[in-house]
Every structure is written in structure tokens, then in C-alpha cells.
Amino acid sequence: MSKLTGGFLHVSVLNDLYTGMTKALEQKGIKKKEESFSVKELVAQLKASKKPKPTLFVIDFVGDVQATGVDALAREVSAVIDTAKPTDEVLLRLDSPGGVVHGYGQAAAELERLKQANIRLTVAVDQVAASGGYMMACIADRIVAAPLAIVGSIGVIAEMPNIHKLLQKVGIEYEQAVAGEYKRPLSVFTENTSDGREKFTETVQKTHELFRSHVQTHRSIKDFDKVANGHVFYGQEALSKNLVDEIATSESLISQYCRTHKVITLRWMEPVSWADRLGMVAQLTLSHAIDGVTNRLTRLRLG
């Protein structure tokens, strides 16, 4: 664990974990069928074993609506850029349904730093990389998705309630002072105008165009207009649309890399006080309760 100002970079070597699992099975008499090699092949393997292995840095990003993990991602990317050799790579295990434009825009920009440093980036999607999550994923040199991972949702949504009539009904007046014609085109509390709605919709459309342009810069996608309309795709269909490059899980990738690379995970951790921890527990409890209700209403069900 490396200690840096304001936080900690936790580093784990995954090769040790996978080697330990293999040894545990071998101790029980379970062995992979031995392969036969020629002398030439054995000499080549011996030479290769003496060479230092390149490193695969594994980073995780589990996104929420606010993209709160972006600061940790930035620190992890900086650590990689400061230490990576030309042959090293990064694997980002990404799980995010998207969220606010500015948060995911920054997250994508942090990944872009890896490209600028000529560090190969693979993004693995085991479950979801939609909307802002796909904004991040499309930066990668290679996107790998599980067969039923949800990918895409290249669209923008903005919504808000309006309780102006309710306030009128209970006799509450709300005053709002605005400098600038379009400072706040729509409001929760005041009566909205058709001009304000039009301006708000225009902003949403412009944001969508920026999103589309971002994806097109990084990916060559078949029938782009039919794909970039907010629709989501499962892994295999996403592959046919060139939204992803390969069907596999992150676990299978890591297992393969362990044979040829030193595989380490990086995780930036901020120190948290006991008072903050208690507050976080209360907040998470409420958040999970709300999410539970929402998920019951919106979850896709099998069977």
C-alpha cells in the first residue's frame, strides 16, 4: 500500500491469487493434462521466462449518477502514467449505467490521458456500460463485453417536476430573480413558458450531438444513426454493431493476462473518519431503500 498526500494507493498482485488457486487444486490431485514440447520450444520458453514481464494495471470504476468515483479514477490513472513502461497495459473493469454529463465527461477525459501517454487501454464490461458508461468505454483501444452485458444508450435525458399549480393551490408564492434570458429556462417552482421549454430541449439536443460526436471520434459503428438513438444492446448484438470488439468476461481476460503479464490492481482510497462513516452508512441505507423500490418497478425479469 503506497501512502500519498490525502489518500492511499492500494496495490495487489493478482498473479499470486491465481497461482495460489492452481496450487490448491494440484494439492488435491487435480492437474491439467501435461503437454509435450520439443527441445526448441522448451528453450524458447526458458528464454522467455528470464525476460521481465510487462505489467497489466487493473482499475475498477463502478459508476453512480454523479460519477463520484472520478476523483479516485484520476489518481489511479496518474499513478499508471507515472510508472508504466511502453509494453504495459491497462484493463478498466467498468460497471456504470451513466449519469450527469459533466461527471462522465471528466471520467472519459481521464481515460483519454492514457491514450495520450500511448498506454494501451482495454475496457471490460461484465454488466453495464450505458450512456455515460459507454462514453467512457468508447475511449478504449479494445472493448470486451460479457454475452448479456448491456451496452450503448447513446442518448441524453433531462427531466424535472413542476409544482407551480400545487403552490398556487395552497397559497404559496415563489419569487425568482434571474439575470440573463436563459439562465434558468425551466423551473420547479414557477410557471414555465413554451420559449423556456424550447430552449431547454435545444440544450438537450446539443448535448446529444456532443455525445454522438465523441463516440464517432473513437469508434466506427455500423448504422450509427440507428445505434445512437438511446437504444441499448446486449453483448452479442453490440458486437455486431461494432459497439464492442470481443465477447468475454473480465475474469477470463485477467486469467489469460496472468500467463504473460504481471497483473496488479490499483485502488485509490481516501481516509474516512468515524463520523463520516456513520453518515455514509445512514445515507447508503436510505439510498438502498429507494433504489430497491425503483429496481422493483424497472428491473428486467427473466422467466
C-alpha positions as CSV (number, residue, x, y, z in Angstrom):
1,M,0.0,0.0,0.0
2,S,1.5,3.3,-1.1
3,K,0.7,6.3,1.1
4,L,0.3,9.6,-0.8
5,T,-1.0,13.0,0.3
6,G,-4.7,12.9,1.2
7,G,-5.2,9.2,0.5
8,F,-3.7,5.7,-0.2
9,L,-3.0,3.7,-3.3
10,H,-3.7,0.1,-2.6
11,V,-1.8,-2.3,-4.8
12,S,-2.5,-6.1,-5.1
13,V,-0.7,-8.6,-7.3
14,L,-3.3,-10.9,-8.9
15,N,-0.8,-13.4,-10.2
16,D,-0.3,-14.6,-6.6
17,L,-4.0,-15.2,-6.2
18,Y,-4.3,-17.3,-9.4
19,T,-1.1,-19.2,-8.7
20,G,-2.5,-20.0,-5.2
21,M,-5.7,-21.3,-6.6
22,T,-3.9,-23.6,-9.0
23,K,-1.6,-24.9,-6.3
24,A,-4.6,-25.6,-4.0
25,L,-6.2,-27.7,-6.8
26,E,-2.9,-29.5,-7.5
27,Q,-2.5,-30.4,-3.8
28,K,-5.9,-32.2,-4.2
29,G,-4.5,-34.2,-7.1
30,I,-6.3,-32.1,-9.7
31,K,-3.9,-31.3,-12.5
32,K,-4.2,-30.0,-16.0
33,K,-3.2,-32.6,-18.6
34,E,0.5,-32.2,-19.2
35,E,1.6,-31.0,-22.6
36,S,4.6,-32.3,-24.6
37,F,7.1,-29.8,-26.0
38,S,10.0,-30.1,-28.4
39,V,13.5,-29.1,-27.2
40,K,13.3,-26.0,-29.4
41,E,10.0,-25.0,-27.7
42,L,11.4,-25.6,-24.2
43,V,14.5,-23.4,-25.0
44,A,12.2,-20.6,-26.2
45,Q,10.1,-20.9,-23.1
46,L,13.2,-20.8,-20.9
47,K,14.4,-17.6,-22.6
48,A,11.0,-16.0,-22.3
49,S,10.8,-16.8,-18.6
50,K,14.0,-14.8,-18.0
51,K,12.6,-11.7,-19.5
52,P,10.8,-9.3,-17.2
53,K,7.1,-9.5,-17.8
54,P,5.1,-6.4,-18.9
55,T,2.5,-5.2,-16.3
56,L,-1.2,-5.1,-16.7
57,F,-2.7,-2.5,-14.4
58,V,-6.3,-3.3,-13.4
59,I,-8.6,-0.4,-12.4
60,D,-12.2,-0.6,-11.4
61,F,-14.9,2.0,-12.0
62,V,-18.4,1.4,-10.6
63,G,-20.4,4.4,-11.6
64,D,-23.3,6.1,-10.0
65,V,-25.4,9.0,-11.3
66,Q,-23.0,11.7,-10.1
67,A,-19.8,9.8,-11.2
68,T,-18.5,10.2,-7.7
69,G,-15.6,7.8,-8.4
70,V,-14.0,10.1,-10.9
71,D,-11.5,11.6,-8.5
72,A,-10.2,8.2,-7.5
73,L,-10.0,7.2,-11.2
74,A,-7.9,10.4,-11.9
75,R,-5.4,9.4,-9.1
76,E,-5.2,5.8,-10.4
77,V,-4.6,7.0,-14.0
78,S,-1.9,9.4,-12.8
79,A,-0.2,6.5,-10.9
80,V,-0.2,4.4,-14.1
81,I,1.1,7.2,-16.3
82,D,3.9,7.9,-13.8
83,T,5.1,4.3,-13.6
84,A,4.1,2.5,-16.8
85,K,6.7,1.2,-19.3
86,P,6.0,1.1,-23.1
87,T,4.9,-2.5,-23.0
88,D,2.5,-2.1,-20.1
89,E,-1.3,-2.0,-20.5
90,V,-4.4,-1.0,-18.5
91,L,-7.6,-3.0,-18.0
92,L,-10.6,-1.0,-16.8
93,R,-13.4,-3.1,-15.3
94,L,-16.3,-0.8,-15.9
95,D,-19.8,-1.0,-14.5
96,S,-22.0,2.0,-15.0
97,P,-25.4,2.9,-16.3
98,G,-24.3,6.5,-16.8
99,G,-25.3,9.8,-15.1
100,V,-24.5,13.5,-15.2
101,V,-22.8,14.8,-18.3
102,H,-20.0,16.8,-16.6
103,G,-19.1,13.9,-14.3
104,Y,-18.8,11.3,-17.1
105,G,-17.2,13.8,-19.4
106,Q,-14.4,14.1,-16.9
107,A,-14.2,10.4,-16.4
108,A,-13.8,9.9,-20.2
109,A,-11.2,12.7,-20.2
110,E,-9.2,10.9,-17.5
111,L,-9.1,7.7,-19.7
112,E,-8.1,9.8,-22.7
113,R,-4.9,10.7,-20.7
114,L,-3.9,7.1,-21.0
115,K,-4.2,7.2,-24.8
116,Q,-2.2,10.4,-24.9
117,A,0.5,8.6,-22.9
118,N,0.5,5.8,-25.5
119,I,-0.7,3.2,-22.9
120,R,-3.0,0.6,-24.4
121,L,-6.4,0.5,-22.7
122,T,-8.9,-2.3,-22.6
123,V,-12.3,-1.8,-21.1
124,A,-14.2,-4.9,-19.8
125,V,-17.9,-4.7,-19.3
126,D,-19.4,-7.6,-17.3
127,Q,-22.8,-6.0,-16.7
128,V,-23.5,-2.4,-17.8
129,A,-21.7,0.4,-19.8
130,A,-24.6,2.5,-20.9
131,S,-24.9,6.2,-21.6
132,G,-22.1,7.9,-19.7
133,G,-20.6,4.5,-19.0
134,Y,-20.3,4.0,-22.8
135,M,-18.9,7.5,-23.1
136,M,-16.1,6.2,-21.0
137,A,-15.8,2.8,-22.7
138,C,-15.5,4.1,-26.3
139,I,-12.2,5.7,-25.4
140,A,-10.6,2.3,-25.2
141,D,-8.4,0.6,-27.8
142,R,-10.5,-2.5,-27.1
143,I,-13.9,-3.1,-25.5
144,V,-14.7,-6.5,-24.2
145,A,-18.3,-7.3,-23.0
146,A,-19.9,-10.3,-21.4
147,P,-22.6,-12.0,-23.6
148,L,-25.5,-10.3,-21.8
149,A,-23.8,-7.1,-20.8
150,I,-25.9,-4.0,-21.5
151,V,-24.1,-1.6,-23.8
152,G,-25.0,1.6,-25.6
153,S,-27.8,4.1,-24.7
154,I,-26.1,6.9,-26.6
155,G,-28.7,9.4,-25.6
156,V,-29.5,12.3,-23.2
157,I,-32.3,12.8,-20.8
158,A,-33.2,15.8,-18.6
159,E,-36.4,16.0,-16.5
160,M,-37.8,17.9,-13.6
161,P,-41.2,18.1,-11.9
162,N,-43.1,21.4,-11.8
163,I,-45.2,22.2,-8.7
164,H,-46.3,25.7,-9.6
165,K,-50.0,24.8,-9.6
166,L,-49.7,23.0,-6.3
167,L,-48.1,26.1,-4.7
168,Q,-50.9,28.2,-6.1
169,K,-53.5,25.9,-4.6
170,V,-52.0,26.1,-1.1
171,G,-51.4,29.9,-1.4
172,I,-47.6,29.9,-1.6
173,E,-45.9,32.4,-3.8
174,Y,-42.4,31.9,-5.1
175,E,-40.2,34.7,-6.3
176,Q,-37.2,34.2,-8.6
177,A,-34.8,36.8,-9.8
178,V,-32.8,35.9,-13.0
179,A,-30.1,37.9,-14.8
180,G,-29.7,36.5,-18.3
181,E,-32.5,35.5,-20.5
182,Y,-31.7,31.8,-20.5
183,K,-30.1,31.5,-17.0
184,R,-32.9,29.1,-16.0
185,P,-35.2,28.2,-18.9
186,L,-37.3,25.8,-16.7
187,S,-38.1,26.0,-13.0
188,V,-39.6,23.6,-10.5
189,F,-41.5,26.3,-8.7
190,T,-42.5,28.9,-11.3
191,E,-44.8,28.7,-14.3
192,N,-42.8,27.5,-17.3
193,T,-43.1,29.1,-20.8
194,S,-43.1,27.5,-24.2
195,D,-40.0,29.5,-25.0
196,G,-38.2,28.1,-21.9
197,R,-39.2,24.6,-22.9
198,E,-37.9,25.1,-26.4
199,K,-34.6,26.4,-25.1
200,F,-34.3,23.5,-22.6
201,T,-34.9,21.0,-25.3
202,E,-32.4,22.7,-27.5
203,T,-29.8,22.3,-24.8
204,V,-30.6,18.6,-24.5
205,Q,-30.3,18.1,-28.3
206,K,-26.9,19.9,-28.3
207,T,-25.6,17.7,-25.6
208,H,-26.7,14.6,-27.6
209,E,-24.8,15.9,-30.6
210,L,-21.7,16.3,-28.5
211,F,-22.2,12.7,-27.2
212,R,-22.6,11.4,-30.7
213,S,-19.5,13.3,-32.0
214,H,-17.5,11.9,-29.0
215,V,-18.5,8.3,-29.9
216,Q,-17.8,8.8,-33.6
217,T,-14.4,10.1,-32.8
218,H,-13.4,6.9,-31.1
219,R,-15.5,4.2,-32.8
220,S,-16.5,3.2,-36.3
221,I,-20.1,2.0,-35.7
222,K,-22.4,0.4,-38.3
223,D,-25.7,2.2,-38.9
224,F,-24.7,4.9,-36.4
225,D,-27.9,6.8,-36.6
226,K,-29.9,3.7,-35.7
227,V,-27.5,2.9,-32.8
228,A,-27.0,6.4,-31.4
229,N,-30.7,7.0,-30.6
230,G,-30.7,6.0,-26.9
231,H,-31.2,2.2,-27.6
232,V,-29.4,-0.4,-25.5
233,F,-27.9,-3.6,-26.8
234,Y,-26.8,-6.9,-25.2
235,G,-23.2,-8.0,-25.7
236,Q,-23.6,-10.2,-28.8
237,E,-25.7,-7.6,-30.7
238,A,-23.4,-4.9,-29.5
239,L,-20.6,-6.8,-31.2
240,S,-22.4,-7.0,-34.5
241,K,-22.9,-3.2,-34.3
242,N,-19.2,-2.7,-33.5
243,L,-20.1,-1.1,-30.2
244,V,-17.7,-3.7,-28.7
245,D,-14.8,-5.7,-30.1
246,E,-15.0,-9.0,-28.3
247,I,-17.3,-11.2,-26.1
248,A,-15.6,-12.3,-22.9
249,T,-15.7,-11.6,-19.2
250,S,-13.1,-9.6,-17.2
251,E,-12.3,-12.8,-15.3
252,S,-11.3,-14.6,-18.4
253,L,-9.2,-11.7,-19.6
254,I,-7.3,-11.5,-16.3
255,S,-6.7,-15.2,-16.3
256,Q,-5.2,-15.0,-19.7
257,Y,-3.0,-12.0,-18.9
258,C,-1.7,-13.7,-15.8
259,R,0.2,-16.1,-18.1
260,T,2.1,-13.3,-19.9
261,H,1.9,-10.2,-17.6
262,K,2.4,-9.2,-14.0
263,V,-1.2,-8.3,-13.2
264,I,-1.8,-5.8,-10.4
265,T,-4.9,-4.0,-9.2
266,L,-4.8,-0.3,-8.3
267,R,-7.3,1.3,-5.9
268,W,-7.2,4.8,-4.6
269,M,-8.6,5.1,-1.1
270,E,-9.4,8.2,0.8
271,P,-9.1,8.2,4.6
272,V,-12.6,8.3,6.2
273,S,-13.3,9.5,9.8
274,W,-15.7,7.6,12.1
275,A,-18.2,10.4,11.9
276,D,-18.1,10.3,8.1
277,R,-18.5,6.5,8.2
278,L,-21.6,6.7,10.3
279,G,-23.1,9.3,8.0
280,M,-22.3,7.2,5.0
281,V,-24.0,4.2,6.5
282,A,-27.1,6.2,7.1
283,Q,-27.0,7.7,3.6
284,L,-26.4,4.3,2.0
285,T,-29.3,2.7,3.9
286,L,-31.7,5.3,2.6
287,S,-30.2,5.2,-0.9
288,H,-30.5,1.4,-1.0
289,A,-34.1,1.5,0.2
290,I,-35.0,4.0,-2.6
291,D,-33.0,2.0,-5.2
292,G,-34.8,-1.1,-4.1
293,V,-38.2,0.4,-4.8
294,T,-37.0,1.8,-8.1
295,N,-35.5,-1.5,-9.2
296,R,-38.6,-3.4,-8.4
297,L,-40.5,-1.1,-10.7
298,T,-38.0,-1.1,-13.6
299,R,-35.9,-4.3,-13.5
300,L,-36.0,-6.6,-16.5
301,R,-37.1,-10.0,-15.3
302,L,-36.0,-13.4,-16.6
303,G,-38.6,-16.2,-16.9
